[in-house]
Amino acid sequence: MKAMKKLRQYIRPYIFFAILGPILMCIEVGMDLLQPTIMQKIIDTGIANQDNAYITKLLLIMLLSAFIGLVGGAGNSVYATKAAVHFATDIRRDVFKKIGQFSNHNTDSFGTGKLITIVTNDIEALKQAVIMTLRILVRGPLLFIGSVVIVWLTARPLFPVLLVTIPILIAIIYFFSVKSGSLFLNVQKSMDQVNTRLQETLAGIRVIKAFDRHEYEKNHFKNVNDSLMKRNMKAEKFILTLMPIMMFIVNIGIIAGLWLGVIKVSEGTLQVGVILAFINYLNIMMNGLMGSSQVLMQIARSFPSAERVVQVLDTEIDISEHNHLATKQNIRGEVEFRQVNFSYSKNGEHVLRNISFKAEAGQTIGIIGSTGSGKSTLMKLIPRLYDPDSGDIFIDGVNIKDLPLEKLRKAIGFVPQKATLFSGTIANNLRFGKDDATADDMEQAAHAAAASEFIGRFDRQYEHQLMQGATNLSGGQKQRISMARAFIREPRVLILDDSTSAIDALSELAVQQALRKNGANTTLFIVSSKISSIIDADQILVMEDGRIEASGTHDELLANSKVYRDIYFSQSGREVNSI
């Protein structure tokens, strides 16, 4: 309930639509309630007295009321839909904006599949709840209350039937509404699992085919899909039993009304038209209650969705901006780590332990170590993709937590291990690095990344369209465009996180030459598993088990670091004892 209250603010800008829709629905309901009374008059007065003029008059009134009801109902549908669609659109916008602000840890805590479900299914459930509230929840109670009042005024001898049937119907609706909420929460959880499985399968489809794991993945997806099916069936079957139960009770009420009505007609205290009107009003009451029950169940179904949406909106971002103490200072690129510790799980199992080093502005820092030693994690801390558990990171002597995130990240060029490109043109991907990049800027960046050669072979060159995930490029081509995207912004700090693993030796040499020529004022971090990529670095950090095992130049490390010597000689083909 608290979640729904929080989301009410999203309907306020469209309050005019939200009010006008129900007003128009009141008109339709009024016309619907008028119909049985007019029919009663036609039977008891017009037909009984054979007054054709009176019958014609009432028929014309019925036709006019039906038309007015049509206009009211159509108007209600239009304005209720407008309010609900805008409501859902604004929520989806803010949820997407908040997800964009998430740290990597925030995203990991939700899981991509759950976030997709929230942005799609959950917000859609909220939209349907608003539409039904503005339409049926207005119509249902009005039809019900109006029918009860009219029966009390025009068919009071039959009113005892309502005193028995109405409480039973309301109790049944309440039970089904409460129970359906928990059932549909389980459905949403199963939908999370289906989305997660689907996303992982599509992302790894090439690996699945290469290892011939198609049958395994089919069975895995079948399990989560069957779980969703079973929970959906359980929820839907539960809901579908409501209608037959209500129809049974209403039919019992109709039989009781007819039995009581026949007695009253025989006694001469009731007319036949009143009985027919009573049956019509009883059906209208049932429709009103049924409509209201559907809305209540949709609202109950939307409660878990609202809580999940609000959970995203209320999530405290791990990476927050503190006092901006250095907004006017230009970043030069000096980077210092002081006793930094970090863990992904926040349970004390540190991936990085007591990391301390300093990179002067314009220096090249090489980072090498075995797989899992913490090289990539170390680099993710500089642009604040994660924050350390303890210790501090400084740029130009200023704690990076005291720098505006926008200023910090604009000064950094980051090329991750896995090149991530977006559907669209190559030019659009390069402009991720620099919004106002010119054709010359793109050409220079592509040339520095050894990408201009293959881009020039495309018919449309920089306007060449990339498919989703850039699957129409090779791994090396994706890496080179990813590097060009970082180069184009001319960053003060450039991070190459094992970003040349998929490119050939000549292209890597061309990139290194371009960096030496154009990157004199850039602090360069090169993470690599190949010593050849970092041999000329001003300082090399040797990582082992989350710690800096040794640091220095290539020659210093050969003399002082056994770990570095082992790596060097394993790659150069020489024996350790041959120094």
Secondary structure by P-SEA (a helix, b strand, c coil): caaaaaaccccccaaaaaaaaaaaaaaaaaaaaaaaaaaaaaaccccccccaaaaaaaaaaaaaaaaaaaaaaaaaaaaaaaaaaaaaaaaaaaaaaaaaaccaaaaaaacaaaaaaaacaaaaaaaaaaaaaacaaaaaaaaaaaaaaaaaacccccccccccaaaaaaaaaaaaaaaaaaaaaaaaaaaaaaaaaaaaaaaaaaaaaaacaaaaaaaaaaaaaaaaaaaaaaaaaaaaaaaaaaaaaaaaaaaaaaaaaaaaaaaccccaaaaaaaaaaaaaaaaaaaaaaaaaaaaaaaaaaaaaaaaaaaccccccccccccccccccbbbbbcbbbbbcccccccccccccccccccbbbbbbbcccccaaaaaaaaacccccccccccccccccccccaaaaaaabbbbccbbbbccccaaaaaacccccccaaaaaaaaaaaccaaaaaacccccccccccccccccaaaaaaaaaaaaaaacccbbbbccccccccaaaaaaaaaaaaacccccbbbbbcccccccccccbbbbbccccccccccaaaaaaccaaaaaaaaaaaccccccc
